[in-house]
Amino acid sequence: MGEFTILGLRVVREAARCGSFSAAADRLGYTQSAVSRQISLMEQAAGHPLFDRLARGVTPTAAGQIVVRHAEAVLAELDSTRDQLDRLTAGPPATVRVGAFSTAMAALVPRAVAATSARVPLREGTTARLLTAVARGRLDLAVVTETGTLAADMEVEVLLDDPLLVAVPSNHRLAGRISAAPAEFRDERWIAGSTERDSTLLGAWRDSRHEPDIAFVARDWIAKLGLVAAGSGITVVPGIAAPAVPANIALVRIDHPAAVRPTRVVRMAPSAATRGGQRAATRGEQSAATRGAQSTAPSAATDAFIEALRDSAAALTSEMRGRLRPNPAGSRTNSPP
């Protein structure tokens, strides 16, 4: 009886996946006779036929299914071993220091972190503070809303246009609507993070003569949504937070030009980022913690993280549209956004 080989296991696995020796040969880059030879050797090692040869391909026998199952496990372990050895050769992963506003930390940024191999220290903060940190070399990039006046050597990209949504109880009169004008919320009781009229999340009312009736002030999103679910009022929610909103709360888009906030990613141009880090070190502005997380990200690692942010933004946009589908119970709806 022969012995199982790594090459033979790969061939058996591919033949089972493709359902054909010729297709497995094409996938692996071998000749069909080479694949047939490896299958024959593996059948000798197993002491059983591994495939039933049919007119239109092959299918694993009971013995073949056992070998395929163990081949998957063995080859996965070998691939993992190779990846770990490659990482030893490549050294530690790059560090990309990322800042973001609070709502972006709910899903947009975490999904990008999960999709990258880099180490990603995160900092939550206001747009003004995050932009300052990027300019001074303390962050490699920041996810922000309003950017104001940017330095000439800053690069900015819009990830998505984030609509403001109104969260209402599931039994609310507008719960079956996709969108509504600000005037339709005129008599509602609001749950807001601030009583300031120019609050970003009340932007749709800045030019209105109507003063929103702010019944509750709560900065925490869990508290806001809890009050909405209890029927105590309604609140404004950024679109990128829609996937995190409980299913017993309906979301309605605001029909108003001011009810859209672009979500952007900002970073220094690569050469400027190097100068910024050098200036920060010269001024002694980095704390011990900051020095420990100092960027080791080449431009490629930062670029890769921004690409992950783009993918995350696209997925969130699709999920948000799904949450804005009208109630099937027959409530009147507007046209989809």
N, C-alpha and C positions, 0 to 999 in steps of 0.2 A: 504493500500500500504506500502510495506517495505521500507528500506533505502539502499542506495548504501553503500558498504563497500570497504575498500582498498583491502582486500583479493579478494572480488568479481571482482573488476576492474582488478586486475592482472590476474585472471582466464579468464575473458572475452578477455582481450588483447592477452593472450597466445593461446587461442582457435582460435581466428581470425588469428593469425600468422601461427599456425600449420595446420589449416583446419581440425582439428580432436580433439574430446574430449580426446581420448585415448593418442594421441601424446602430448597434453597439459598436461595431467596427468603425463606422463613420464618426460617431461621437468621440471615440477614443483615439482616432487617427491610426488605426491598425488595419491590416488586411483581414478579410473575412476568414481566411485560412488560419491566421494567427489567433483570432478569437476562438475559432472552433478547436484549435489545438489546446488552448488554455482551458476551455470548458472540459475537454476530454481529460486533461490532467487533474482538474479539480474533482471530476466524477470518480476518477481512480482513487484520489485521496479520501473522498467521502465514502466510497464503497457502495454508492447508490447513483442512479441517474438523477441529475439535478433539473433537467428540463424535459418536458414532453415536446417533441418536434411535431408541429402541426403544419397543415398546408399553408396557413397564412401567418406563420411566425412560431414563437415558442412561448411556453408558459411553465413556471416553476412547478416541480413535483413537490410532494410533502417534504422530502429531504431537501429539495432546492429552497423551499421557503425557510427552513431552519438555517441553512447556510447563508442565505441572503440577510436574514435578520441579524445574525452574528457578524456578518461582513459589514453591515451598516455601523454597528457599534465599534468594531475594531478600527475601521477606516476613520470614523469620527474622532476616536482617541488619537490616532496617528496625525490627523490634520491639526488637532489641538496642540499636540506636542510640537509640531512644526511651527505653528503660530507663536508659541511661547519661546521657542528657540530664536525665531526671527526677531522677537521683541528684545531679547537679550543682545542680539547683534546691533539692533537699531538704537538701543539705549532707552531711557525713560520717555514716556509720551510727552508731546508738546503740551504746554500750558497756555490756554487762551482765557484771559481774564474778561469776564462779561458782566455788564451791568444792565439792569432793566427796571422799568416801572412796575408797580405791584401786579397789575392785571396780566402783564406779559409773563409773569412768573407762574401763572396758573396752568398754562398749557403750552403756549408758543415756545418759550425758552426751554422748559424741561424736555419737550419732545426733541428739540435740536440737540440737547446735551446727550440724550439717550442714543442718538444716531451718530455720534462722533467718537473717535478713539482718543481724543485729546482730554487732558485734565482741565476741568472748567470751574474755577472758583467763581461764585456768583455774588453779586452785590445788588441789593434792591435800593432804589433811591428815586429822588425827583429828577426830572429832566435836567434842570439847571446843574445840579450836583454831578450827575452822570456825565454831562458834556464837559464839565471842568475836569473830571477825573480822566476822561479820554485825552483832553488837551494836554494834561500834565504827565501823561504816560503811566497813569495808575491803572487804567483799563485799556484793553486792546480794542474793545468795541462796546457800544451801548445800544440798547433797544429803547427808543423814546417815541413820544408823540410830537409835540411841538418842538421845533429846533431853534426858533428865533434866528439871530444872526450867527452864522457859523464862521469859524476861522477859515482863511483861504486854503489851508492845507488839510482840511477835513473833507472826507468823502461821505456822502449820504445816499442811501437807496431806500425807496419806499417798498416795504414788504407787502403791505396790503392796505386797502382803504377800509377802515374799521367803522362800521355804522353803529350809532348808538341805538340801543334797543330799550324798550320799556318792559320791565318784568311786572306782570299782573297775576293775581290769583287765577287758578284754572276756571273758576266760575264767574270771572269778571265779564262785563258786557263786551269787551274788546278781545277776549281770549281767543276767539276764532278768526281774528283778523291777521293779515300779514303785515299791514302797515296802517298808520293813522296820522292825521295832521296834529300838530301841537294843540290846536284849539279844542280837539276832542278830549284832551286831558285836563281841560280848564278847571273843572270842579273836583278834581281828584286830590286826595291827601298824599303828600310825597314823603318818602324816606330818603334823606340826602346825607352826604358826608360832611356838608357844610351849609351854613345858612347864607353864604355869599351868593349873590345873584349871578356873578360872573364865573361861578364854579364851572370847570370844564365839562362835567357831566350834566350840567343844565344848559349847555351851550345853545340848544335850540330855542331858548327863551330869552336870549340876550337882547334881541331887538323887539321883543314883545312888550306891550303895555300891561299885559297880565302878569301879576306876581304869583309865582307858584306857592301853594299852601304847603309849607314844609311842617309836617306834623311831628316827625321824629328825625333826630340827627344821630347817625351811626356811621363810624368809619369802617367797621369790620364788615366784610361781605357776607359772612355767615349770619350776622345779626340782621343785616338788611333783608336778605332773602328769607330769613325766618319770619320777619315781620310781614313780608309780602304774603308768604304762604298762610299766615294766620289771618289774612284779610285786613290788616291794619293800615295798608297803604300800598303805593306802587313806588318803584325806583328805577333809575336808569342804569343799564348794564352795558359795558362795551361788548361789541360783537365777538371779540376773541375769547370772551369768558363764557359764551353761550354753552359750550359742551359741558361746563361745570355746573350749570344751573339745574336744580332738581326738576324732574319730569312733572311734578305737580304745580309748576309755575309756567305760565305761558309767556312768550316773548313776542313783542310787537315792534316793528320797525317804525322809526319816526320819519315822517315825510317832511323834511326840512333840509335845505342845503348845509346848514351849520351842524347837522346831526351826523356828520361823518368826520372821523379823525384818522388821518394817515398814520400808520405805524411804521417807523423808520429804523434802520440800523445805521449807526454812525461810527466811523473810525478815522484815524489819522491816515493820510497817505503813507505807504510803507516807509519811505525815507524820512518823513516827518515824525513818524512814530518812534523811530530810533533816536532822533534828536530829542524828542520829548522825554523819553526814558533817561537819557543822559543828563538833561537839565534837572530832572527830579532828583537823580542821585547826587548831582553836584550841590543842590540846595539842601540835601539831607532831609528831604520831605518824606521819604519812605519809612514807615514804621517797621518794626521787626516782623510783624505778621505780613505786611505788604512785601517786604523783601523775600520772605519765604515763598510767596506766591508770585514772584516776579515772572513776567512772561518769558517763556522759552519758545513762543510760537513763531515759526517762520511765516512769511506771508501765505504760504500754501496751507498751513493749518488754520489760519484765520479765514482764508477764502473757503476752506472746507466747512467751517462752522457757519459761515454766512449762507452757503449753499444749503446746509441743513435747516437753517432758519427759513429759507425760501420754501423748502418742501413742507415744513411745519405750517407755514402761513397758508399754503395752498390747501392742505388738508383741513385746517381749521375753517377756511372760507367755505369749503364744501359742507362741513358738518353744520356750520352756522345756517346755511341755506336750508338744510334739512330740518333744523329746529324751527324755521320760520314757515313751514308748511301749514296751511290752514287746518282748523279743526274739522274733521270729517263729519261732525254732527250736523253740518249744514249752515253754520253761521256765515254771514256775509263776509266776503273777502275782497281785498284789492288785488291788483295784478301783482305777480311775483316781482321782487326787486331785481 
